[in-house]
């Protein structure tokens, strides 16, 4: 059995190491992809996880598959395809460590996953199924993802969703909004950023969380607000946890690590997300914002996830 199976992108993040006098960055290859970062955090904090996706048979693809195995994520669901190249993301940072992305993805391997390639037993054997919208930008991955979500829902799995809006990957932002709204309708737990709430509805975090519960039937809304912290809300309570003070050098993957860390705590309670009480929500939020904050002190996504004792020590 798996605690969580995720579908989506497994890719290389080229993270900046330094910048020359002309402003060109020196980049280091790091394993990443939002669902992969999410699973890596879950795996780091004791969950059993599996990944469904596609990479090329190039050196990067082979290295990524090995990385999943090395950190304890089941990689049997990763298809290695001779005909496409592993997706690459080039990250640049501003002075605050906030990142922007440029993608080599026309197409990238992650967009080429077909439904008939999915090992459905990885969904059958999981408690939770996770997806994000990067899987919904292009066919055939879009159809594969929607069918996989429908399959998981029909099997009674808990569905978690991260909108993970990357505007450069969408030809039409109206389509991005449509696909995000579809994902929200399908999900039990939603991890969404304040910027994504603003993009969808032009409202603040509290109003966004209330909308997710009331209009979309979400059981637990988790709204992250960057360095400020995060709001968690279910039918029982609404809590906000501030981030500890850190000196960030790279925020790549922090939102994914927040989401995976939060779900790791929820799984440990053994309770449905809608039944968590205020204390449980508060503990989940504090752990998740601390793990995500500490991750920004290191470069990359997967390699930056802090150990659990380090997180607990900072939490006090």
N, C-alpha and C positions, 0 to 999 in steps of 0.2 A: 504493500500500500504506500501511496505517496500522500503527503500532506497537501502539496500544491503542484499542479502541472500548469505550465504557461506556454502560450503560443506567441511567436513573433520574432523580432529581429535579434540575431546574434551577429555582432559586427565589430570592426576595429575602430576605436576612437583614436585619432591622432591628436594627442594632447600637447599643448605648447610647453616647451622646456625653457626657452629663452627667446629673445627677439634681437635681431641685428640692428645696426644703425639705420638701415633703410626701412625698418618696421616689419621685415619678414620673419616669421617664427621658425624656430627649430622645433620639430615635432617628434614625439615619442609614441610608438604604437602601444595601445592599451586595449584589453578586452572590454567590450561593452555591449550596449543595446539595452533599452529600458527593461524589457521582461527578463533579460539575463541578469542585469543588476539587481532587480527585484528578487529573483530566485537566489542569487548569491547571498543576499542579506538573510533571507530565510534559512538557507543552508548553514550560514555562519552561526545562526542562533538556534540551531538544533532541529530544524524541520527537514523532512525528507522530500526532495523536489525532483521534477523532471521537466525537460525542455523539448518543445516541438518547433522546428524551424528548418531553414535551409542555408547552407554556405556553399562556396565553391570548393573545388578540389585543389585549389591553390595553397600556397604555404600558410597564408593567413587563416583560411578555413580549417586546415588541419590543426593549426595551433589553437584556435578557438575551441574546437571539439575536445582537445586534450585539456584545455583549461577547465572546461565544465567538469570533466572527469576528475581532475585534480582537486576541485573544491567540493566534490560530492554531489554534483547535479547529474541525474541520469541523462545520458546523451543519446540513447537509442532512438529518440525521435528526431534527431538532426539528420536531414538528408544532405549528402555531399554530391553536388551536381557538376559534371564536367563542362556544361554549356554556359555557365554564368560565373561571374566573379564575386567573391565575398564582398559584401557591402562595406564601404569605408565612410567614416564621418570625420571631418576635419574641424577641430575645435579651436576657436580663438577666444581670448579672455580680455576683459577690460580691467581697469585698475582695481576694481572691487572683487575680481575673481569670477564675475558673472560671464557666462559663455554664450557664444553664438556658433551656429553650425553651418558647414557646407558639406553636401553629401555627394559621393560618387555612387549613384544609384539609378542608372538609366539603361537597363534595369540593374538592380543589385539582386544578389541571390535571395535575400529575404522576401522580395516581392514575387518570387516565382514558385513559391510553395503551392502545391495543388492538394485538394481535399483527399484525393485517392492515395496520396503519399503519407497521410497522417496515420500514425499508429494509435488507433482509438483505444487500445487497452491502457494507454498512458492516461487517458481521461477516465476510463472506467475505474481505474485503480486509485484515483485521487479524491480527496475530500473537497478540494477547491480548484477551480479553473480560472486562470487569469489571462487577460488580453489587453491590448492597447490600440490606439488608432493608427499607428504606423503600419499595422497590418491591413488597414482599410484604405490605403491611398491608391493601390494599384491591383489589377488582376494579374494572375489568378489568386494571389494571397487573400484578397478581399473576400471572394466567395468561399475560400477554404476556411477563413476565420469565422465568417458568419455561420457556416454550416457546423463548425466545431463548437461554437457557442450554443447553437440550438441543440446539438447533440448533448452537450454537458448539462444544459437546463433540463432536457427531457429525462436525464438520468438523475436529476435531483441534486446536482452539485452546487455548492456555493460559488457564485460568480463574482470575481473582483475585476475592476476596470480602472485603467488610468488613461484619461484623454491624451496626455502627453503631446500637446499641440506643437508641431514643428511646421511653421507656416511655409518655409521654402519648399517643402515636399508636396504641397497641394497646388494644383493648377487653378483651383477655384476655392476660396475660403468659404463660400456658401456650402460647398460639398463637405468641407471639413466640419462645419457646424452640423450638417445633417448626419454625418457619420458619428460624431460625438454624441448627439442626442439619441441616436439608435443605441449606442453603447450604454448610455445612462439608463435607458429603458430596460436593458437586459441585466443590469448589475444589481447585486445585493450589497456589496461594499464598493464605494467609489473613493479613489484618491484623486483629488483635483486641486489645481493651484488657484490662488486668488486671481492671477492673470487670465486663466481659462474661464473662471466664473465671470469675470469682466467681459471677456470675448463673447461668451454665450448670451449673457443677459444684462450686462451693464450694472450689476449690483454688487454689494459687498459680500464678505465671506459668510457672515451669519445669515443673511438673506439667501445666499446660495445654498447653504446647508439645509435651511428650512425648505427651500424649493425642492431639493433632491429627495427629501423624505416625504414631503406632502404631495408633490405632483408626479414623481417618478417611482415612488415606492421603494426607494433605496433604504436598506436597513441600517446602514452606518455610513455617514458622510465624513470624510477626512479632508479638510481644506488646508493646504499648506500655504504659508505666506513668507516664503524665503527665510531670510535671517531673523524675521520677527518671531516665528513659531508656527503653530498649527492649531486648528479648531477641529474637535471631534464631536459629532452630534448623532445621537440615536433617539428613540422615543422616550428614553428615561432621563437623559441628561445632555447637557452641552458643556464642554470643557475647552479651555484654551491653555496651551503650554508654551511658554517662551523658550527660545533657543538659548543654550549657554553661550557665553561670549567666547568666540574663537577668532583666529586670524586666518581667513580663508585664502587658499592659493588656487583652488580649482573646485567649482561647484558641480562639475559633471557627475551625473548619477545620484546627486544628493536626494532629489525627489523620489527616485526609484528606491533608494536605500531607506528613506523614510517609510515608504509604503510597505516594503518587505519586512522591515523591523516591526512596524505596527501589527501586521498580520501574524508575525511570529508570536507576539504577545497574546493576541486574540486566540490563537490556536491553543496556547498554554492554559487558558481559562477553561477550555472545554465547553464553552457556552456559545449559543448563537449570538451574532453581533448585536442584534436588536435587544438582547436581554442583559447586556453589560450594564453594570451600575456606574454611578459617578466615579467611585474610587477606581474601578477597573478601567474606565475610559481615561482617567487622569494618568494612571500608571502607564497605560499603553502610549498615550501621547508623549509623556515625558521621556520614555525610553526611545521612542522613534525620533523625536526632534534632537535628542542628544546624539544618537548614532549618526544621523544625517549630518549634524553640525560637525562632529569630529571627522567625518569622512572628507570634508572640504579642506582639511589641513594636509591632505595628500593628493597626488595627481591621479587622474583616472577615476573610473567607476568601480568595477569589481576589486581592483587592488587596494582601494581606499577604505574598505569596510572595517571598522574597528572591532576588536575582540570584545566579547560581552563583559568581562571583568572591567575593562577600560570604561565602557559605557556606564556601568553601575557605579564605578568610583566617581565619575564626573557628576552623575545624578545625585550623589550624596546619600 
